[in-house]
Amino acid sequence: MNKQAILKKTVLFVKKSLVGEGTGHDWWHIERVYNNARTINKKEKADQFIIDLAVLLHDVGDRKVIGKAEDDYTIAENFLKANKVPGEVIDQVLFIIKNMSFSHSLNKRRTDASKEFHIVQDADRLDALGAIGIARAFAFGGSKHRPLYDPTKKPQPINTTANYRKLESSSFHHFYEKILLLKDLMNTPTGTSIAKQRHQYLQAYMKQFLLEWEGRK
């Protein structure tokens, strides 16, 4: 198996699959998560090939990207099989893709998962934090025609995957409902360290946002 050749084909496949994506899950999101994962794995020393494949393919079948009610994991699976990736590698990559999202794990850590899973999940979550995470939250909200903020509403509790998918508040409320929770859900020491910095930035931004909203700053 020529790993570099497979990764090159994967990059081309993913770029093509995500052309025109406007919810914050475009190719540049993939590239940032890829860089995050590599940074984390310098300390964790896990299987880089599995990490790279999972990062590259994790959004090609995402329901938000393909415009369907449910995720389609066969898109990634069929690509890997067509490129003769060994079955044990495919199984590990698909496990990561199927279980890494916030909507599937909510407020729980997967302590039964592999080191590769923990790295990919942390890398993806880091892109939802900090300056870029703020930008992505508003980009996604705009794609769903949500207001920036609606002070007449309150953050909604997230108890189930179905409940999470039905949230209808505002882009700013999304910070309370999900993004502020991520710092305490990180898996790796490196991911946790980076998340703390980005979390602080988000808190400062939210405070400034509300001051400006009320005309006090």
C-alpha positions as CSV (number, residue, x, y, z in Angstrom):
1,M,0.0,0.0,0.0
2,N,1.4,3.4,-1.1
3,K,0.2,5.6,1.7
4,Q,1.4,8.9,0.1
5,A,-0.4,8.1,-3.2
6,I,-3.6,7.3,-1.3
7,L,-3.4,10.5,0.7
8,K,-2.9,12.5,-2.5
9,K,-5.9,10.9,-4.1
10,T,-7.9,11.6,-0.9
11,V,-7.0,15.3,-0.9
12,L,-8.2,15.6,-4.5
13,F,-11.4,13.7,-3.8
14,V,-12.2,15.8,-0.7
15,K,-11.5,19.1,-2.5
16,K,-13.9,18.1,-5.3
17,S,-16.5,16.9,-2.8
18,L,-16.5,20.1,-0.8
19,V,-16.6,22.7,-3.7
20,G,-19.1,25.4,-3.0
21,E,-19.6,24.3,0.7
22,G,-20.8,27.3,2.7
23,T,-21.6,26.1,6.2
24,G,-18.0,26.3,7.5
25,H,-17.2,22.7,6.6
26,D,-15.3,23.5,3.4
27,W,-11.8,22.4,2.3
28,W,-10.1,25.0,4.4
29,H,-11.8,23.6,7.5
30,I,-10.3,20.2,6.6
31,E,-6.9,21.7,6.1
32,R,-7.0,23.5,9.5
33,V,-8.1,20.3,11.3
34,Y,-5.3,18.4,9.5
35,N,-2.8,20.9,10.8
36,N,-4.3,20.7,14.3
37,A,-4.1,16.9,14.3
38,R,-0.5,16.9,13.2
39,T,0.4,19.3,15.9
40,I,-1.3,17.1,18.6
41,N,0.2,13.9,17.2
42,K,3.7,15.2,17.6
43,K,3.2,14.5,21.3
44,E,0.7,11.6,21.1
45,K,2.7,9.4,18.6
46,A,-0.4,7.6,17.1
47,D,-0.9,6.2,13.6
48,Q,-0.6,9.3,11.4
49,F,-2.0,7.5,8.3
50,I,-5.3,6.7,10.0
51,I,-5.5,10.2,11.5
52,D,-4.8,11.8,8.1
53,L,-7.5,9.7,6.3
54,A,-10.1,10.3,9.1
55,V,-9.5,14.1,9.1
56,L,-9.6,14.3,5.3
57,L,-12.8,12.3,4.9
58,H,-14.7,13.2,8.1
59,D,-17.1,15.7,6.4
60,V,-17.6,14.4,2.9
61,G,-20.8,12.6,4.0
62,D,-21.8,15.0,6.7
63,R,-25.6,15.7,6.5
64,K,-25.0,19.4,6.5
65,V,-22.6,19.2,3.6
66,I,-24.7,16.8,1.4
67,G,-28.0,18.4,2.3
68,K,-29.7,15.3,3.7
69,A,-31.4,14.3,7.0
70,E,-28.7,11.8,8.0
71,D,-25.0,11.4,7.4
72,D,-23.9,9.2,4.6
73,Y,-20.8,7.2,5.6
74,T,-20.8,5.1,2.5
75,I,-19.2,8.0,0.6
76,A,-16.0,7.7,2.6
77,E,-16.2,3.9,2.7
78,N,-16.6,3.5,-1.0
79,F,-13.7,5.8,-1.7
80,L,-11.4,3.9,0.6
81,K,-12.5,0.5,-0.8
82,A,-12.0,1.7,-4.4
83,N,-8.5,2.7,-3.5
84,K,-7.8,-0.7,-2.0
85,V,-7.2,0.5,1.6
86,P,-6.9,-2.5,3.9
87,G,-10.1,-3.4,5.7
88,E,-8.7,-2.9,9.2
89,V,-7.7,0.6,8.3
90,I,-11.1,1.3,6.8
91,D,-12.8,0.1,10.0
92,Q,-10.7,2.4,12.2
93,V,-11.3,5.4,9.9
94,L,-15.0,4.8,9.8
95,F,-15.3,4.4,13.5
96,I,-13.7,7.8,14.0
97,I,-15.9,9.5,11.3
98,K,-19.1,7.9,12.7
99,N,-18.5,8.8,16.3
100,M,-16.4,12.0,16.5
101,S,-19.1,14.7,16.1
102,F,-20.5,16.6,19.0
103,S,-24.0,15.6,18.0
104,H,-23.1,11.9,18.5
105,S,-21.1,12.2,21.7
106,L,-22.8,15.3,23.2
107,N,-21.3,16.0,26.7
108,K,-19.4,12.7,27.1
109,R,-15.9,11.5,26.3
110,R,-15.3,8.3,24.4
111,T,-12.9,6.6,26.9
112,D,-13.2,3.4,25.0
113,A,-11.9,4.9,21.7
114,S,-8.4,4.8,20.2
115,K,-5.7,7.4,20.5
116,E,-6.3,8.2,16.8
117,F,-10.0,8.9,17.6
118,H,-9.1,11.2,20.4
119,I,-6.6,13.2,18.3
120,V,-9.0,13.7,15.4
121,Q,-11.9,14.7,17.6
122,D,-9.7,17.2,19.5
123,A,-8.4,18.6,16.2
124,D,-11.9,19.1,14.8
125,R,-13.2,20.6,18.0
126,L,-10.3,23.1,18.1
127,D,-11.6,24.5,14.8
128,A,-14.8,25.4,16.6
129,L,-13.0,27.5,19.2
130,G,-11.2,30.8,19.1
131,A,-11.3,33.4,16.3
132,I,-12.0,30.9,13.5
133,G,-14.6,29.1,15.6
134,I,-16.4,32.4,16.0
135,A,-16.3,33.0,12.3
136,R,-17.5,29.5,11.5
137,A,-20.4,29.8,13.9
138,F,-21.7,32.9,12.2
139,A,-21.1,31.5,8.8
140,F,-23.1,28.4,9.6
141,G,-25.9,30.5,11.2
142,G,-26.1,32.6,8.1
143,S,-26.4,29.5,5.9
144,K,-29.4,28.5,8.1
145,H,-30.9,32.1,8.1
146,R,-30.4,32.4,11.8
147,P,-30.1,35.8,13.5
148,L,-26.8,36.9,14.9
149,Y,-28.4,37.2,18.3
150,D,-32.0,37.3,19.7
151,P,-32.0,38.6,23.3
152,T,-35.6,37.4,23.7
153,K,-34.5,33.8,23.6
154,K,-32.4,31.7,26.0
155,P,-29.8,29.0,25.3
156,Q,-31.5,25.6,24.9
157,P,-30.4,22.5,26.7
158,I,-28.9,19.7,24.7
159,N,-29.9,16.2,26.0
160,T,-30.1,14.1,22.8
161,T,-28.8,14.1,19.3
162,A,-32.3,14.8,18.0
163,N,-32.6,17.7,20.4
164,Y,-29.3,19.1,19.3
165,R,-30.2,19.0,15.6
166,K,-33.5,20.9,16.2
167,L,-31.9,23.9,18.0
168,E,-33.4,27.1,16.7
169,S,-32.0,30.0,18.6
170,S,-29.3,32.3,17.2
171,S,-25.6,32.1,16.2
172,F,-24.6,33.8,19.5
173,H,-26.6,31.3,21.5
174,H,-24.7,28.5,19.9
175,F,-21.6,29.6,21.9
176,Y,-23.5,28.8,25.1
177,E,-25.2,25.6,23.8
178,K,-22.1,24.0,22.4
179,I,-18.8,25.9,21.9
180,L,-18.2,26.9,25.6
181,L,-18.5,23.2,26.5
182,L,-15.7,22.0,24.3
183,K,-12.8,23.0,26.5
184,D,-13.8,20.5,29.2
185,L,-14.4,17.7,26.6
186,M,-10.9,17.6,25.1
187,N,-9.1,14.3,25.2
188,T,-5.4,15.0,24.8
189,P,-3.0,17.2,26.9
190,T,-2.0,19.2,23.8
191,G,-5.6,19.6,22.6
192,T,-6.6,20.7,26.1
193,S,-3.8,23.3,26.3
194,I,-4.8,24.9,22.9
195,A,-8.5,24.7,23.8
196,K,-8.0,26.7,27.0
197,Q,-6.4,29.6,25.1
198,R,-9.1,29.7,22.4
199,H,-11.8,29.4,25.1
200,Q,-10.5,32.5,26.8
201,Y,-10.5,34.4,23.5
202,L,-14.1,33.3,23.0
203,Q,-15.2,34.5,26.4
204,A,-13.6,37.9,25.9
205,Y,-15.3,38.2,22.5
206,M,-18.7,37.3,23.9
207,K,-18.4,39.9,26.6
208,Q,-17.5,42.5,24.0
209,F,-20.3,41.4,21.8
210,L,-22.9,41.9,24.5
211,L,-21.5,45.3,25.5
212,E,-21.7,46.5,21.9
213,W,-25.2,45.0,21.5
214,E,-26.4,47.1,24.4
215,G,-24.6,50.2,23.1
216,R,-22.3,50.3,26.1
217,K,-19.0,50.0,24.3
